[in-house]
Amino acid sequence: MKIIILLIIAYLLGSIPSGVWIGKLFYQKDIRQFGSGNTGTTNTFRVLGKTAGTIVLLMDILKGTFATLLPTLFHVNNINPLWFGVCAILGHTFPIFAGFKGGKAVATSAGMLLGYSPIFFLYSATIFVVSLFVTSMVSLTSMIAAVLITLSTVILPEIWPQVLPEHNWLLTLIACGLTIFIFYRHRDNITRIKNGTESHIPFGLNRDKKD
């Protein structure tokens, strides 16, 4: 029963629609009605600006982190903490507090990694930042990073155990599922990338491209 309650709490944590609440509370805007209509970090940056976007990014990451740490905080040892991170991701993507229409799971997935392994989180964040500098597109970066991080869960224990000391096949399975899901949620972005109309951030190797 304790595990079930904590899994529900993890889902509810993930369900906190950070972008929607920040927009309505401080900017009198519902970000779902602007930009891409998405509730996540990228659209928050686009609609509300850097300050709001940074706050929402941190909140979305910490949702996944805190959820993954719930079994440690409440001394539950007979279940993999990644399951709690998955519940937070499901909450972020299908939030009960926002009509089950949420974000694309990238930031909260990163938060799950932070709660599971801070060193692997830093490794994954480096992949994301480097990819973002090269592509200048958050959408493409998210998909590239998801693939590389998934491969890393298999390869790193063999070649760089200091970052990921052992194989955790649940981590690999979750990473595979998230990668497929991230590609699915970015299907409109993929179309825009093919058409050359996807938004670019104002730095990186492709900074000459128009937003």
N, C-alpha and C positions, 0 to 999 in steps of 0.2 A: 504493500500500500504506500509506503514511504517513497519508493521508486516512482510509482505512478504519479503521485502528487508532485514530485520534483520534475518529472517529464512535462507535466501540465504547466508548471511554473516556467519551465524553460520555453515552452511554446508561447506563453503569455508575454514573457520578456521579449521574445523575438517579434511578437505582434505589435509592440509599441511603434506606431508609425511616426518616426522621428521627424521626417521631412514635413509631413502633414501638420503635425502639432506645432512645430517651430514656425512654419509659415502662417498658420492661423493665429497663433498667440502673439507673435512679434511683428508680423508683416501684413496681417489681415488679407492673406492670400492663401488659396488652396492650390498647391503646386500641381495637383492633378488636372487643373484646368489650364495649365500653361506648359510651354515647351513640349516635351515628349509625353507629358501626362503621367510619367512615372513618379513614384514616391521616393525614389532612392537618392543617393548622394549626387550623382551627375546632374540630374534635373534640378536638384536644390541649388547647386552651384550656378546653373544656367539661369534659374528664375530668381533666386533670392540673393545670390552673391557669395563671395568668398567666406565671410564670417559664418553665415548660416550653413553653407556647404561643409565647412570644416567641423562645425559642431555636430551636424547630422552624421558626417563620416565617423567621428569619434563615438557617437552614440550607437551607431549601427555596428561598429566593431565591438564595442564593449558589451552589447547584447549577446553576441556569440561567445565572448570570453567568459562573462559571468555565468551564462548558462552551462558552459562546459566545466566550470569550476564548482557547480552546485554539489556534485557527489563528494568532492573533497571538503567543501564547507560544511556539509551535513553528515560527513563520515559514512558515506555509502561506498563500499569497496567491491561489491559483487556485480558491477556493471561497468562496461567501458564508457568513460566520460564523453566520448565522441557522440554517443546516442543523444545526449542532452544538447550538444551543439547542433545536431541534425534537427531536433525539435525547434530550436531557436531559428534555424534557417527556414524551416517550414512556416514558422510564425511570421518571419519577416516577409516571406513570399506570399503567404495567404493569411494576412493579419485579421484576426477577429474584430479588431478595433477600427478597421478601415474597409469593411465590406469584402474582405478576403482578396483584395487587389493590392499587392505590395510591390516590393522592389525586385531586383534581379539576382539577389543572393550573394553578390560578390563581397561586400564589406562584412557582412555577418559571417560568411564562410571564413574570411580572414581572421575574424575574432575567434572563431572556433579553433583555428590553428594556434592563435596566441595563447588560448587557455590550455591547449593540449601540449604544445612545445614552443616556448618563446624563441628558441634558436631556429627551429624550422620556419617559424613565422617570419623572422628577419630574413632568412634565405628567400622565402617566397615573396616578401615585400620587395627585395632587391630585384627579383625577376620582373615584378610588376613595374617598378620604377624604370628599369632599363628598357623594357618593352614600350612603355609609355613615351619615353624620350625618342625612341626610334620611330614609332608609328604616329605619335601625336593624336591618337584616337583612343579614348577610354574603352569603347566597345571592342575594338580589335585587340587592344591590350588585355582586356578581361578574358577573351577567348584564348589568346596565345598563352597567357599565364596559367590558365586552368589546365591546358594540355601539358605544359612543361612541369607544373607542380605535380600533376598526376603521375607522369613518368618518373619524377624525382622520388616519389614514395616507394618506387620499386628499385631504383638504381642507387640512391644515396646510401642505404645501409651496406651496400657492397663496396662502394668507392670512397665514401665520406661519412663514416659512422659518427664522427663528432657532431654532425648536423642532425642526423637521424640514425640513432644507434641500432635499431632493429626493425625488421619488417612488421608492420601492423596491417594485416590484410583488410581489416575493417576500414582503416584510413584510406587504403587504395580503392576499395569498393566505393566508399563515400565520395572520394575524389572523382572517380569515373562517373558516378551518377550526377555529381554537381557539374562536371564538364559538359555532359550531354544536356543537362538542364539549362546551363548558361548559354550554350549555343542555341537552344530552342528559344529562350527568352530574348535573344539578340537577333532573331531571324529578320526583323525589319531593318536592323542595323546592317546585317549582312547584305541585304538588297541595296541599301544606300552606299555601302562600301563598293559594291560591284558597279554601281552607277556613278561613283565619284562624287556623291553628294553628302557623305557622312561628315558630321561636325568634327573639326580639329581644335585642339587646345593651342593656345598661342605660344608654344615653345616646342623644341625638339627638332629632329631632322626634317620634318615635314611642315615646319612653321610657315613656309611660304604659301601653303595651301589656304584657301579661304574657309572661314567658319560657315 
